[in-house]
Amino acid sequence: MFNLSALGARLAEYEWGALFIEIGIVALKLIGILIVYLIVRAIGNRVLSGIFAKYESKENISVGRARTLESLTKNVFGYALLFILIVTILQLVNIDVTALIAGAGIVGLAIGFGAQGLVSDVVTGFFILLEKQIDVGDYITTGEFSGICEEVGLRQTKIRGFDGTLHFVPNREITSMSNHSRGNMRAMIDIGISYDDDIDKAIKVLQDVCDEVAASNTAILDGPNVVGVQELGSSDVVIRVIGQTANMEQWAVERELRKAMKEALDRNGIEIPYPHQVYVQKEA
């Protein structure tokens, strides 16, 4: 006698077995696609690094500019590769990618009206890169943030503060910016002497110190020179010293000059006024 229940059990077993086999095949294909994605991404990044290294040496562009373009190109390459990965996976699971992209376009248009900030970030970032306002490694100031630029992207700019804090600044918030790394920098020192000291003697002592430091420090490009009396303070005569230094070297030069000036003024008996108190004890 024909057993329908046994036949149904065999068919169910067969369907489950086929389903597991199909799932296994899809999983293997998915793993293969991910492996290919990782390999292509690694090779692509390495090739781009090599291309920009050759471009930097041949075109004689700055290191910061080359790093900026390299970082932006790698970001675009990564996004494009990720998009290809997503489309491939969707096709693997039999999802109509064409209809999905068309639907995403309509949804994206609707979202775009509410994402004006993001659009503003991208547009501002594009013009920052186009006009070469910033390069990676530049010392910049924008708004309340100041530090070294670590990355310039289409959406945001990363600034490393001098205390080590990494600031993520949306490009739309960069309404004004100062780039301190374009050209030579100025080292400026104001040092005060007592009203009782000889000003001309102090100027000569300070100028001799400037000449000695300039002869031994290659970061100094012009000067430093004593320009004269800058201010008559409440308790001191302020003398100003100005010089030109290589980029980002101004602080080190100022520290070296202050130390040398203090030692020279002490050797010549010229007083640097400072707040102090005098206690007078009267005898009974």
Contacts in CASP RR format, 6 or more apart in sequence:
PFRMAT RR
TARGET T0000
AUTHOR 0000-0000-0000
METHOD contacts of the structure
MODEL  1
MFNLSALGARLAEYEWGALFIEIGIVALKLIGILIVYLIVRAIGNRVLSG
IFAKYESKENISVGRARTLESLTKNVFGYALLFILIVTILQLVNIDVTAL
IAGAGIVGLAIGFGAQGLVSDVVTGFFILLEKQIDVGDYITTGEFSGICE
EVGLRQTKIRGFDGTLHFVPNREITSMSNHSRGNMRAMIDIGISYDDDID
KAIKVLQDVCDEVAASNTAILDGPNVVGVQELGSSDVVIRVIGQTANMEQ
WAVERELRKAMKEALDRNGIEIPYPHQVYVQKEA
26 92 0 8 1.000
26 93 0 8 1.000
29 92 0 8 1.000
30 89 0 8 1.000
30 92 0 8 1.000
33 85 0 8 1.000
33 88 0 8 1.000
33 89 0 8 1.000
33 92 0 8 1.000
34 85 0 8 1.000
37 81 0 8 1.000
37 85 0 8 1.000
40 81 0 8 1.000
41 78 0 8 1.000
41 81 0 8 1.000
44 77 0 8 1.000
45 74 0 8 1.000
45 77 0 8 1.000
48 70 0 8 1.000
48 73 0 8 1.000
48 74 0 8 1.000
48 77 0 8 1.000
49 70 0 8 1.000
52 66 0 8 1.000
52 67 0 8 1.000
52 69 0 8 1.000
52 70 0 8 1.000
52 73 0 8 1.000
53 66 0 8 1.000
55 61 0 8 1.000
55 66 0 8 1.000
56 63 0 8 1.000
56 66 0 8 1.000
62 135 0 8 1.000
64 135 0 8 1.000
64 136 0 8 1.000
64 137 0 8 1.000
64 138 0 8 1.000
65 132 0 8 1.000
65 135 0 8 1.000
65 136 0 8 1.000
67 135 0 8 1.000
67 136 0 8 1.000
67 137 0 8 1.000
68 129 0 8 1.000
68 134 0 8 1.000
68 135 0 8 1.000
68 136 0 8 1.000
68 152 0 8 1.000
71 136 0 8 1.000
71 151 0 8 1.000
71 152 0 8 1.000
71 153 0 8 1.000
72 129 0 8 1.000
72 152 0 8 1.000
72 153 0 8 1.000
72 154 0 8 1.000
75 153 0 8 1.000
75 154 0 8 1.000
87 97 0 8 1.000
90 97 0 8 1.000
90 100 0 8 1.000
91 97 0 8 1.000
112 118 0 8 1.000
112 119 0 8 1.000
117 170 0 8 1.000
117 172 0 8 1.000
118 155 0 8 1.000
120 171 0 8 1.000
120 172 0 8 1.000
121 154 0 8 1.000
121 155 0 8 1.000
121 156 0 8 1.000
121 170 0 8 1.000
121 171 0 8 1.000
121 172 0 8 1.000
122 154 0 8 1.000
122 155 0 8 1.000
122 171 0 8 1.000
124 171 0 8 1.000
124 172 0 8 1.000
124 174 0 8 1.000
125 152 0 8 1.000
125 153 0 8 1.000
125 154 0 8 1.000
125 155 0 8 1.000
125 157 0 8 1.000
125 171 0 8 1.000
126 154 0 8 1.000
128 134 0 8 1.000
128 152 0 8 1.000
128 157 0 8 1.000
128 171 0 8 1.000
128 174 0 8 1.000
129 152 0 8 1.000
129 153 0 8 1.000
129 154 0 8 1.000
133 177 0 8 1.000
133 179 0 8 1.000
134 140 0 8 1.000
134 149 0 8 1.000
134 152 0 8 1.000
134 157 0 8 1.000
134 177 0 8 1.000
134 179 0 8 1.000
135 149 0 8 1.000
135 152 0 8 1.000
135 181 0 8 1.000
136 149 0 8 1.000
136 150 0 8 1.000
136 151 0 8 1.000
136 152 0 8 1.000
137 148 0 8 1.000
137 149 0 8 1.000
137 150 0 8 1.000
137 181 0 8 1.000
138 148 0 8 1.000
138 149 0 8 1.000
138 179 0 8 1.000
138 180 0 8 1.000
138 181 0 8 1.000
138 182 0 8 1.000
139 146 0 8 1.000
139 147 0 8 1.000
139 148 0 8 1.000
139 149 0 8 1.000
139 179 0 8 1.000
139 180 0 8 1.000
139 181 0 8 1.000
139 247 0 8 1.000
139 248 0 8 1.000
140 146 0 8 1.000
140 147 0 8 1.000
140 148 0 8 1.000
140 149 0 8 1.000
140 159 0 8 1.000
140 177 0 8 1.000
140 178 0 8 1.000
140 179 0 8 1.000
140 180 0 8 1.000
140 181 0 8 1.000
141 147 0 8 1.000
141 177 0 8 1.000
141 178 0 8 1.000
141 180 0 8 1.000
142 157 0 8 1.000
142 159 0 8 1.000
142 169 0 8 1.000
142 173 0 8 1.000
142 174 0 8 1.000
142 176 0 8 1.000
142 177 0 8 1.000
142 178 0 8 1.000
143 173 0 8 1.000
143 176 0 8 1.000
145 159 0 8 1.000
145 161 0 8 1.000
145 167 0 8 1.000
145 169 0 8 1.000
146 159 0 8 1.000
146 161 0 8 1.000
146 162 0 8 1.000
147 159 0 8 1.000
147 160 0 8 1.000
147 161 0 8 1.000
147 162 0 8 1.000
148 159 0 8 1.000
148 160 0 8 1.000
148 161 0 8 1.000
148 162 0 8 1.000
149 157 0 8 1.000
149 158 0 8 1.000
149 159 0 8 1.000
149 160 0 8 1.000
150 158 0 8 1.000
150 159 0 8 1.000
150 160 0 8 1.000
150 166 0 8 1.000
151 157 0 8 1.000
151 158 0 8 1.000
152 158 0 8 1.000
153 171 0 8 1.000
154 171 0 8 1.000
155 170 0 8 1.000
155 171 0 8 1.000
156 168 0 8 1.000
156 169 0 8 1.000
156 170 0 8 1.000
156 171 0 8 1.000
157 168 0 8 1.000
157 169 0 8 1.000
157 171 0 8 1.000
157 174 0 8 1.000
158 166 0 8 1.000
158 167 0 8 1.000
158 168 0 8 1.000
158 169 0 8 1.000
159 166 0 8 1.000
159 167 0 8 1.000
159 169 0 8 1.000
160 166 0 8 1.000
160 167 0 8 1.000
161 167 0 8 1.000
180 247 0 8 1.000
181 247 0 8 1.000
181 248 0 8 1.000
183 247 0 8 1.000
184 221 0 8 1.000
184 222 0 8 1.000
184 244 0 8 1.000
184 245 0 8 1.000
184 246 0 8 1.000
184 247 0 8 1.000
185 244 0 8 1.000
185 245 0 8 1.000
185 246 0 8 1.000
185 247 0 8 1.000
185 248 0 8 1.000
185 249 0 8 1.000
185 250 0 8 1.000
186 242 0 8 1.000
186 243 0 8 1.000
186 244 0 8 1.000
186 245 0 8 1.000
186 250 0 8 1.000
187 220 0 8 1.000
187 224 0 8 1.000
187 242 0 8 1.000
187 243 0 8 1.000
187 244 0 8 1.000
187 245 0 8 1.000
187 250 0 8 1.000
187 253 0 8 1.000
187 254 0 8 1.000
187 257 0 8 1.000
188 240 0 8 1.000
188 241 0 8 1.000
188 242 0 8 1.000
188 243 0 8 1.000
188 254 0 8 1.000
189 224 0 8 1.000
189 240 0 8 1.000
189 241 0 8 1.000
189 242 0 8 1.000
189 254 0 8 1.000
189 257 0 8 1.000
189 258 0 8 1.000
189 261 0 8 1.000
190 230 0 8 1.000
190 231 0 8 1.000
190 238 0 8 1.000
190 239 0 8 1.000
190 240 0 8 1.000
190 241 0 8 1.000
191 206 0 8 1.000
191 238 0 8 1.000
191 239 0 8 1.000
191 241 0 8 1.000
191 258 0 8 1.000
191 261 0 8 1.000
191 265 0 8 1.000
191 272 0 8 1.000
192 236 0 8 1.000
192 237 0 8 1.000
192 238 0 8 1.000
192 239 0 8 1.000
192 272 0 8 1.000
192 273 0 8 1.000
193 199 0 8 1.000
193 202 0 8 1.000
193 236 0 8 1.000
193 237 0 8 1.000
193 239 0 8 1.000
193 265 0 8 1.000
193 270 0 8 1.000
193 271 0 8 1.000
193 272 0 8 1.000
193 273 0 8 1.000
194 236 0 8 1.000
194 237 0 8 1.000
194 270 0 8 1.000
194 271 0 8 1.000
194 272 0 8 1.000
194 273 0 8 1.000
195 235 0 8 1.000
195 236 0 8 1.000
195 237 0 8 1.000
196 271 0 8 1.000
197 237 0 8 1.000
197 269 0 8 1.000
197 270 0 8 1.000
197 271 0 8 1.000
198 270 0 8 1.000
199 229 0 8 1.000
199 237 0 8 1.000
199 239 0 8 1.000
201 268 0 8 1.000
201 270 0 8 1.000
202 239 0 8 1.000
202 265 0 8 1.000
202 270 0 8 1.000
203 226 0 8 1.000
203 228 0 8 1.000
203 239 0 8 1.000
205 264 0 8 1.000
205 265 0 8 1.000
205 268 0 8 1.000
205 270 0 8 1.000
206 226 0 8 1.000
206 239 0 8 1.000
206 241 0 8 1.000
206 261 0 8 1.000
206 264 0 8 1.000
206 265 0 8 1.000
207 225 0 8 1.000
207 226 0 8 1.000
208 264 0 8 1.000
209 257 0 8 1.000
209 260 0 8 1.000
209 261 0 8 1.000
209 264 0 8 1.000
210 223 0 8 1.000
210 224 0 8 1.000
210 225 0 8 1.000
210 226 0 8 1.000
210 241 0 8 1.000
210 257 0 8 1.000
212 260 0 8 1.000
213 220 0 8 1.000
213 224 0 8 1.000
213 253 0 8 1.000
213 256 0 8 1.000
213 257 0 8 1.000
213 260 0 8 1.000
214 220 0 8 1.000
214 223 0 8 1.000
214 224 0 8 1.000
217 253 0 8 1.000
217 256 0 8 1.000
219 245 0 8 1.000
219 246 0 8 1.000
219 249 0 8 1.000
219 252 0 8 1.000
219 253 0 8 1.000
220 243 0 8 1.000
220 244 0 8 1.000
220 245 0 8 1.000
220 253 0 8 1.000
221 244 0 8 1.000
221 245 0 8 1.000
221 246 0 8 1.000
222 243 0 8 1.000
222 244 0 8 1.000
223 242 0 8 1.000
223 243 0 8 1.000
223 244 0 8 1.000
224 241 0 8 1.000
224 242 0 8 1.000
224 243 0 8 1.000
224 253 0 8 1.000
224 257 0 8 1.000
225 241 0 8 1.000
225 242 0 8 1.000
225 243 0 8 1.000
226 239 0 8 1.000
226 240 0 8 1.000
226 241 0 8 1.000
227 240 0 8 1.000
227 241 0 8 1.000
227 242 0 8 1.000
228 239 0 8 1.000
228 240 0 8 1.000
229 237 0 8 1.000
229 238 0 8 1.000
229 239 0 8 1.000
229 240 0 8 1.000
230 238 0 8 1.000
230 239 0 8 1.000
230 240 0 8 1.000
231 237 0 8 1.000
231 238 0 8 1.000
232 238 0 8 1.000
235 273 0 8 1.000
236 272 0 8 1.000
236 273 0 8 1.000
241 257 0 8 1.000
241 261 0 8 1.000
243 253 0 8 1.000
245 253 0 8 1.000
262 272 0 8 1.000
265 271 0 8 1.000
265 272 0 8 1.000
END
